[in-house]
Amino acid sequence: MKVKIHTLFQYLLDTTEAEPEAIVGFSLSRSPRLGDFMDDLDPDLPLDWNQQSFRGLPALRGHVLRQAGLDGLCAPDDVLITAGAAEANYLAMMQLVQPGDEVVTETPGWPQAEVLGRAIGATMRVVERREEDGWALSIPALADAVTERTKLIFLSNPNNPTGHVLGADELREIAAIARRAGAWLVVDEVYAGLEWDGPRAPSVAGLYERGITTGSVSKALGLQGLRTGWMICRDPDLIMDAVILRENSSEIMNIMGEVIAEIALRPDRLAPAMETARAEGRANLDRLDRFVADQPGLSWVRPRAGLIGLARLTDGQHSEAFARRLLADPYRTFLLPGTAYAQPNHIRLGVGGGEEVKLEEGLARLARCLADRAFAPATDGE
Ligand SMILES: Cc1ncc(COP(=O)(O)O)c(C=O)c1O
């Protein structure tokens, strides 16, 4: 098995040294500082291992269930603490999918399942979310894509990159489709908690015995660098298989990630942190919505959740050429082109990151780049 690079990661690799002066593509809330946790950290903490469980700190697993609304539906042993949602997705895919199995996923969507599925030698079936439907996922199309050979369905909810949210009834329908096929259903919830016009959707681990919820402290809490996330599933064999695979890669979690995440998810910390993240996220998204409305060169479906959305370049120009031009002098502003999601005429706009990303400055530069393009002859073959 060889994992091949995806266009999204290729673009990030190509541009890491670009030193942009502003960003309009930041996908997570403003990050706390280490000092914010000092008062609750124990200086005598041994830095070898958590000394308690290969599944992760019990207190942290308890917080994970509570924040996901799974208290009483799942037990602490149904939770495995992982190196981000990315590792949780990886462990689930690698232990469940064999060459020749079918995997159903969505586009636009988080590309990890497709990258791993192809590397394993699975047959990928990709259900299209359409802009004219507000990026909704068509349940009939999903049902058509699922066969008796479907081993796993992978979705993100809220969806990265469109911010579309599947509601409780839709998730139940999808679970019923998965159940009929005997398929596993992974729902990646990294953006949960940042819903703007409706409630948080229920976590699939509580809806379906083969439902796997993945998530992390990366997005709403801005703690991506802790590399701390989780997998929740009521099937004890899956959790054990994930522990076994992890034992043969990174073995155990990093203790600082577990300890700080445990502090961050304590109810008395989580509630105010989420309130701040939601207030800042909503204000920035409102600002971005007004910006898009004012730009003749852009249109979009406002994201219903999360901090990112896809905007169409209305003159049909190619998004990667546009993103590279925006990153270069004189604009020096970063965003992710839609080519990262097989959407070549869209750009991914994001409003996370707090003051450091200089959102206003980035929007002004983006507006200039769009306007300059509108008055320039098309010379770049787009
Ligand atoms: C949908 C989705 N899943 C997983 C990840 C990886 O997140 P983590 O930092 O939790 O590994 C991301 C990060 O962008 C994401 O958007």
The ligand as an ORCA input file, in Angstrom:
! r2SCAN-3c Opt
* xyz 0 1
  C     -13.154     17.279      8.138
  C     -11.807     17.199      8.765
  N     -11.410     16.051      9.320
  C     -10.216     15.935      9.928
  C      -9.338     16.987      9.965
  C      -8.051     16.798     10.687
  O      -8.216     17.381     11.932
  P      -7.414     16.980     13.238
  O      -6.552     18.135     13.564
  O      -8.451     16.726     14.254
  O      -6.646     15.744     12.915
  C      -9.691     18.211      9.387
  C      -8.744     19.337      9.378
  O      -8.790     20.229      8.572
  C     -10.966     18.316      8.789
  O     -11.373     19.467      8.246
*
